[in-house]
Amino acid sequence: MKIVFSPKYTAKLRGHVFRPDKFAAALDLLLAEKVFSREDIVRPAPPSRADLELAHTRGWVRRNLAFKFTPADSARAEMKISRSVALAHLMNAGGTIKAAELALETGLGLNCGGGSHHAFAGHGEGFCLLNDIAVAVKKLLKAGRICRALIIDLDAHQGNGTAAIFRGDRRVFTFSMHNAEIYPEKKEKSSLDIPLRPGCGDTVYLALLKKALPRIMDRFRPELAVYAAGADVYRGDALGGLKLSIGGIKKRDSFVFSECRRRAVPAAVVLGGGYAKKFPDTVRIHANTLRAAAAGAR
């Protein structure tokens, strides 16, 4: 069992609600608990310009590769875009490409990072510069390795950038369950959106997921699922507001993985958001997701 990670995921972003070091911390926890060994770690290559231009405009790709951003770009992304921040997003995109390729080869691909679902084709938003999910899916579609992909976005925030990039593309089904009353203020239209009330909790959340996901998978019959397993659905999260318990999130993850395995659908996992008031909680939730994925595969 392999896990994709680069030390370059850890950008220098001090004092920000988004902590890039959470990915490294989750991996360290999994290594300490002997879920993975250092020999299991796969270092991704950065994406090529051609890869990025499958999902992004030439101008935005040029800006990211040259590390040349305007103050307006930083304001829209809600973080100061330094060279290390831009490089982290590039490497996360490479990591999701690698995880998706591993999923097709082995049935499961794990990126200990990724999930920048707010990035649009021509700009960044909401702590996201490059839409790693869209880049990876578009690359596999272009190569003819898949004909249909399902994006299961269970981050607390709607995957607005992903929905916009794939709008009108019948090869890709975008499914998002999210808090209806938080960022982004203007929601995009996914193939299926399930807007949730703040504080919905485990019971309501899991019932809706268990009703929707099997129907989607049976009707759409994806050849790859990309699972954005946001930790920000947690009740201790500073931004998500959905108030799931850690146990409820474990059930969420186990259900997604079991539905993929039951249909022999390869799954690529990205971690997405997580802003718990207690940083170790975010780390534990991300580690639990990866542990559940690995346990099911083994």
C-alpha positions as CSV (number, residue, x, y, z in Angstrom):
1,M,0.0,0.0,0.0
2,K,1.5,3.3,-1.1
3,I,0.8,6.8,0.1
4,V,1.7,10.0,-1.9
5,F,3.3,12.9,-0.1
6,S,5.9,15.6,-0.6
7,P,7.6,17.7,2.1
8,K,6.9,20.6,-0.3
9,Y,3.2,20.3,0.6
10,T,4.2,22.2,3.8
11,A,4.2,25.8,2.8
12,K,5.2,28.7,5.0
13,L,1.9,30.3,6.0
14,R,2.1,31.6,9.6
15,G,-0.9,32.6,11.6
16,H,-3.4,31.4,9.0
17,V,-6.5,29.3,9.8
18,F,-5.3,26.8,7.1
19,R,-2.3,25.0,8.4
20,P,-0.3,23.3,5.5
21,D,1.7,21.3,8.1
22,K,-1.4,19.2,8.9
23,F,-0.6,16.8,6.0
24,A,2.9,16.1,7.2
25,A,1.5,15.7,10.8
26,A,-1.1,13.2,9.6
27,L,1.6,11.2,7.8
28,D,3.8,11.2,10.9
29,L,0.9,9.9,13.0
30,L,0.3,7.1,10.5
31,L,4.0,6.2,10.5
32,A,4.1,6.2,14.3
33,E,1.1,3.9,14.4
34,K,2.7,1.6,11.8
35,V,-0.2,2.0,9.3
36,F,2.5,2.9,6.7
37,S,6.2,2.7,6.6
38,R,8.6,5.1,5.0
39,E,9.1,2.7,2.2
40,D,5.4,3.2,1.3
41,I,5.8,6.9,0.7
42,V,5.7,7.9,-3.0
43,R,7.1,11.4,-3.9
44,P,5.0,13.0,-6.7
45,A,6.5,14.8,-9.6
46,P,5.2,18.4,-10.3
47,P,2.5,18.6,-13.0
48,S,3.5,19.7,-16.4
49,R,2.2,22.9,-18.0
50,A,0.2,20.7,-20.4
51,D,-1.4,18.9,-17.4
52,L,-2.4,22.2,-15.7
53,E,-3.8,23.7,-18.9
54,L,-6.3,20.8,-19.1
55,A,-8.2,22.4,-16.2
56,H,-6.9,26.0,-16.1
57,T,-6.4,28.9,-18.5
58,R,-3.0,29.5,-20.0
59,G,-2.7,32.8,-18.2
60,W,-3.4,31.4,-14.8
61,V,-1.0,28.5,-15.4
62,R,1.7,30.9,-16.5
63,R,1.2,32.9,-13.4
64,N,1.5,29.8,-11.1
65,L,4.6,28.4,-12.9
66,A,6.3,31.8,-12.8
67,F,5.3,32.4,-9.2
68,K,4.1,35.9,-10.2
69,F,0.9,36.9,-8.4
70,T,-0.8,40.2,-7.8
71,P,-2.1,41.5,-4.5
72,A,-5.6,40.9,-6.0
73,D,-4.7,37.2,-6.4
74,S,-3.7,36.9,-2.8
75,A,-6.9,38.7,-1.7
76,R,-9.1,36.4,-3.7
77,A,-7.3,33.3,-2.4
78,E,-7.5,34.8,1.2
79,M,-3.9,34.1,1.9
80,K,-0.6,35.7,0.9
81,I,0.7,33.8,-2.0
82,S,4.4,33.3,-1.5
83,R,6.7,31.1,-3.6
84,S,6.4,28.3,-1.1
85,V,2.6,28.5,-1.1
86,A,2.5,28.4,-4.9
87,L,4.9,25.5,-4.9
88,A,2.9,23.6,-2.4
89,H,-0.2,23.8,-4.6
90,L,1.8,22.7,-7.6
91,M,3.1,19.6,-5.7
92,N,-0.3,18.8,-4.3
93,A,-1.6,18.7,-7.9
94,G,1.2,16.4,-8.8
95,G,0.3,14.3,-5.8
96,T,-3.4,13.9,-6.8
97,I,-2.4,13.0,-10.4
98,K,-0.1,10.2,-8.9
99,A,-2.9,9.1,-6.5
100,A,-5.4,8.8,-9.3
101,E,-2.9,6.8,-11.4
102,L,-2.3,4.5,-8.5
103,A,-6.0,4.1,-8.0
104,L,-6.3,2.8,-11.6
105,E,-3.3,0.5,-11.1
106,T,-4.1,-1.0,-7.7
107,G,-7.7,0.0,-6.8
108,L,-6.7,2.7,-4.3
109,G,-4.6,5.9,-4.5
110,L,-4.0,8.0,-1.4
111,N,-2.7,11.6,-1.5
112,C,-1.8,12.8,2.0
113,G,-2.8,16.3,0.8
114,G,-4.8,17.8,-2.1
115,G,-8.4,18.7,-2.3
116,S,-8.2,22.4,-3.6
117,H,-11.7,22.4,-4.8
118,H,-12.3,26.2,-4.7
119,A,-9.8,26.9,-7.5
120,F,-11.5,27.9,-10.8
121,A,-10.1,27.6,-14.3
122,G,-8.7,31.2,-14.3
123,H,-8.2,32.1,-10.7
124,G,-7.8,30.9,-7.1
125,E,-10.2,31.2,-4.3
126,G,-10.7,30.1,-0.7
127,F,-7.1,29.0,0.1
128,C,-6.9,27.2,-3.3
129,L,-4.8,28.1,-6.3
130,L,-4.9,25.0,-8.5
131,N,-7.7,22.5,-8.7
132,D,-5.7,19.3,-8.3
133,I,-8.9,17.1,-8.5
134,A,-9.8,18.6,-11.9
135,V,-6.3,18.4,-13.3
136,A,-6.0,14.7,-12.4
137,V,-9.4,13.7,-13.8
138,K,-8.9,15.7,-17.0
139,K,-5.5,14.1,-17.5
140,L,-6.9,10.6,-17.2
141,L,-9.8,11.4,-19.5
142,K,-7.5,12.9,-22.1
143,A,-5.2,9.8,-22.0
144,G,-8.2,7.5,-22.5
145,R,-7.6,5.7,-19.3
146,I,-11.2,6.4,-18.1
147,C,-14.4,7.5,-19.7
148,R,-16.4,8.5,-16.6
149,A,-15.3,9.9,-13.2
150,L,-17.2,10.6,-10.1
151,I,-16.1,13.3,-7.7
152,I,-17.4,12.7,-4.2
153,D,-16.9,16.0,-2.4
154,L,-17.7,15.7,1.3
155,D,-15.8,18.7,2.5
156,A,-18.0,21.1,4.5
157,H,-17.7,23.7,1.8
158,Q,-19.1,23.3,-1.7
159,G,-16.6,22.4,-4.3
160,N,-17.5,25.4,-6.4
161,G,-14.4,25.5,-8.5
162,T,-14.7,21.8,-9.4
163,A,-18.3,22.2,-10.3
164,A,-17.6,25.2,-12.5
165,I,-14.7,23.5,-14.3
166,F,-16.8,20.4,-15.1
167,R,-20.1,22.1,-15.9
168,G,-21.6,20.5,-19.0
169,D,-19.1,17.7,-19.1
170,R,-21.1,14.5,-19.0
171,R,-18.1,12.4,-18.4
172,V,-17.8,13.7,-14.9
173,F,-20.4,13.6,-12.1
174,T,-19.7,16.2,-9.4
175,F,-21.4,15.3,-6.0
176,S,-21.2,17.8,-3.1
177,M,-22.7,17.6,0.4
178,H,-22.0,20.9,2.2
179,N,-23.1,23.5,4.7
180,A,-25.5,25.7,2.8
181,E,-24.8,28.8,4.9
182,I,-21.0,29.1,4.7
183,Y,-18.4,29.9,2.1
184,P,-18.7,30.2,-0.8
185,E,-21.5,32.7,-0.7
186,K,-22.3,32.1,-4.4
187,K,-22.6,28.3,-5.0
188,E,-22.0,26.8,-8.3
189,K,-24.2,24.0,-9.7
190,S,-22.8,20.5,-9.3
191,S,-24.3,17.4,-10.9
192,L,-25.9,16.9,-7.5
193,D,-25.7,19.2,-4.5
194,I,-27.0,18.4,-1.1
195,P,-27.1,21.6,0.9
196,L,-27.1,21.0,4.6
197,R,-28.3,23.1,7.6
198,P,-25.6,24.1,10.0
199,G,-25.2,21.7,12.9
200,C,-26.9,18.8,11.1
201,G,-24.9,16.2,13.0
202,D,-24.1,12.6,12.4
203,T,-27.6,11.1,12.0
204,V,-28.9,13.5,9.3
205,Y,-25.6,13.6,7.4
206,L,-25.1,9.9,7.2
207,A,-28.7,9.2,6.3
208,L,-28.5,11.6,3.3
209,L,-25.2,10.2,2.2
210,K,-26.4,6.6,2.4
211,K,-29.4,7.5,0.3
212,A,-27.6,9.5,-2.4
213,L,-24.2,7.9,-3.0
214,P,-25.4,4.3,-4.0
215,R,-27.9,5.8,-6.4
216,I,-25.3,8.0,-8.1
217,M,-22.8,5.1,-8.4
218,D,-25.3,2.7,-9.8
219,R,-26.7,5.1,-12.4
220,F,-23.5,6.8,-13.4
221,R,-21.2,3.7,-13.2
222,P,-17.9,5.6,-12.7
223,E,-14.6,4.1,-13.7
224,L,-12.8,6.3,-11.1
225,A,-14.0,8.0,-7.9
226,V,-12.1,10.9,-6.4
227,Y,-13.0,11.3,-2.8
228,A,-12.5,14.7,-1.2
229,A,-12.6,13.7,2.5
230,G,-12.8,17.1,4.2
231,A,-12.1,17.1,8.0
232,D,-14.0,20.3,8.4
233,V,-17.3,18.6,8.9
234,Y,-16.1,17.9,12.5
235,R,-18.0,19.5,15.4
236,G,-14.8,21.1,16.7
237,D,-14.0,22.8,13.4
238,A,-13.7,26.6,13.3
239,L,-15.2,27.0,9.9
240,G,-17.3,24.0,8.8
241,G,-20.3,24.2,11.1
242,L,-21.8,20.7,10.4
243,K,-20.9,19.3,13.8
244,L,-20.2,15.6,13.0
245,S,-18.4,13.6,15.7
246,I,-15.1,11.8,15.0
247,G,-17.0,8.6,15.1
248,G,-19.5,9.9,12.6
249,I,-16.7,10.9,10.2
250,K,-15.3,7.4,10.5
251,K,-18.6,6.0,9.5
252,R,-18.7,8.5,6.5
253,D,-15.3,7.4,5.3
254,S,-16.0,3.7,5.8
255,F,-19.3,4.0,3.8
256,V,-17.6,5.7,0.9
257,F,-14.8,3.2,0.7
258,S,-17.2,0.2,1.0
259,E,-19.4,1.5,-1.7
260,C,-16.4,1.9,-4.0
261,R,-15.1,-1.6,-3.2
262,R,-18.5,-3.2,-3.6
263,R,-18.6,-2.0,-7.2
264,A,-14.9,-2.4,-7.9
265,V,-14.6,1.3,-8.5
266,P,-11.0,2.6,-8.1
267,A,-10.8,5.3,-5.5
268,A,-8.4,8.2,-5.2
269,V,-8.4,10.0,-1.9
270,V,-7.6,13.7,-1.2
271,L,-7.9,15.3,2.2
272,G,-9.3,18.8,1.6
273,G,-10.2,21.2,4.4
274,G,-9.8,20.9,8.2
275,Y,-9.6,23.8,10.6
276,A,-10.3,22.3,14.1
277,K,-9.9,24.6,17.0
278,K,-7.6,21.9,18.4
279,F,-5.0,21.1,15.7
280,P,-4.5,17.5,16.8
281,D,-8.1,16.8,16.0
282,T,-7.7,17.8,12.4
283,V,-4.6,15.6,12.2
284,R,-6.4,12.6,13.7
285,I,-9.4,12.9,11.4
286,H,-7.1,13.0,8.3
287,A,-5.1,10.1,9.6
288,N,-8.3,8.1,10.3
289,T,-9.5,8.6,6.7
290,L,-6.3,7.3,5.3
291,R,-6.2,4.4,7.8
292,A,-9.8,3.4,6.8
293,A,-8.9,3.4,3.2
294,A,-5.8,1.3,3.7
295,A,-7.6,-1.1,6.0
296,G,-10.3,-1.8,3.5
297,A,-7.9,-2.3,0.7
298,R,-5.7,-4.7,2.7
